Amino acid sequence: MNPDVRRYQALGPSPRRLFGTGPMNPDPRVLRALGLPLLGQFDPEFTAIMNEVGDLCRFVFRTSNGQAFPISGTSRAGLEAGLCSVLEPHDRVVVGVAGRFGELLAEISTRCGADVTPVLAEWGRVLDPDALRKAVAEVRPKVVALVHGDTSTGVLQPLENLAGAAHAHGAAVLVDAVLTLGGVPVETDRWGLDICVAGTQKCLGCPSGMAPITYTSDVERLIAGRHMPVQSNYLDLGQIQAYWGPERLNHHTLPTSMTYGLREALRLIYEEGLETRWARHHRAGAALHAGIEAMGLRLFGDPAHRLPMLAIVEVPAGVSEPGVREMLLRRHNMEIMAAFGALCGRAWRIGFMGYNAEVQNVLQFLEAFEDVLIASGARVPRGDAIDAANARAGSGR
Ligand SMILES: *Cc1c(COP(=O)(O)O)cnc(C)c1O
């Protein structure tokens, strides 16, 4: 035995309650699925599971696309797979940039060698649909890339009527639905989204590590008609779809345990029903927003376009932004998150997603948040947050 045996103790992570912007706490049934016995990559039992995962992806994306499967890697691997498999050097891309994740789409597109035209909106606001349509008409891009729910700003970008203009000019629409899928309606087919990408650790209720993606047969044709091979082997959708499809062409070794976890998370959504799940996120979010405002705190962003699963809370004067997060963790075992960019140090990001999106969790959080804010010197009325959250949740039932 190694004489230094006491150097590394057995793992024993604290039972944190993850009320930030992901990961959240998965349903225990998802965690159990992660520990099931492994199957080989081409075991017929496992390929049958892969087929079910594809079907369940179609279900949550509300699509009848032939292509729907998870990319192995976190959400940004899915975004990168979508962009790098379609874009070639000097292709034109219009990107809606209204937060950190719009910037990410622009950055990935630039790295693909594309010519990027950003359409900007101030953080906290939605894109101006006319500005977007004008840019598309002028630039005539191959791809229009948009973020549905930008986790940096708490804003929900309406997408219902944006694809038509892109299609009229021959562009494919790629959407980052990483935050929103499973939490609010994402209507891939009805809204005409050509490529839609999600992530597992937000409203889908799974640990991070995979990125469900779906795309149309038009996009399949774009990929098949490339002049040059995709620079990335790992993220080449043409190769990955041949692995997920009936050809079963060997690509990477699918992460078996994550595939189980994702299948269980998607199965739980199927069992609950999407409409019920959206309503649950909406109820928890409404209680959260009511509670925060009853404390006299301000929510960042346009109230008409607020994401239900998030609250971007402005830090009150005289209160330490990191101090509150540290005390929440220490006293209450609860995690919330810092903000990005210009909001860094000025706001907290708080989220109730997937399994965590329950009014009871919100009430427990509000009590803890009130305790920590008061201990940090903020003037917060005691008990008002709980009353307001309860009142809002009650009226919503
Ligand atoms: C979390 C998030 C991402 C990135 O996800 P990773 O899983 O960390 O790669 C991308 N877009 C949005 C909108 C997100 O919320």
The ligand as a Tripos MOL2 file, in Angstrom:
@<TRIPOS>MOLECULE
LIG
   15    15     1     0     0
SMALL
NO_CHARGES

@<TRIPOS>ATOM
      1 C1        -24.7800   27.6630  -20.3530 C.3       1 LIG1
      2 C2        -24.9220   28.2290  -21.6930 C.ar      1 LIG1
      3 C3        -24.0260   27.9580  -22.7490 C.ar      1 LIG1
      4 C4        -22.7350   27.1910  -22.5900 C.3       1 LIG1
      5 O1        -22.8900   25.9910  -22.0180 O.3       1 LIG1
      6 P1        -21.7200   24.9840  -21.6160 P.3       1 LIG1
      7 O2        -22.5150   23.7640  -21.2910 O.co2     1 LIG1
      8 O3        -21.0500   25.5710  -20.4260 O.co2     1 LIG1
      9 O4        -20.8200   24.7680  -22.7550 O.co2     1 LIG1
     10 C5        -24.3200   28.4740  -23.9900 C.ar      1 LIG1
     11 N1        -25.3990   29.2350  -24.1950 N.ar      1 LIG1
     12 C6        -26.2760   29.5460  -23.2080 C.ar      1 LIG1
     13 C7        -27.4420   30.4020  -23.4910 C.3       1 LIG1
     14 C8        -26.0580   29.0470  -21.9320 C.ar      1 LIG1
     15 O5        -26.9080   29.3480  -20.9470 O.3       1 LIG1
@<TRIPOS>BOND
     1     1     2 1
     2     2     3 ar
     3     2    14 ar
     4     3     4 1
     5     3    10 ar
     6     4     5 1
     7     5     6 1
     8     6     7 2
     9     6     8 1
    10     6     9 1
    11    10    11 ar
    12    11    12 ar
    13    12    13 1
    14    12    14 ar
    15    14    15 1
@<TRIPOS>SUBSTRUCTURE
     1 LIG1         1 GROUP 0 **** ****
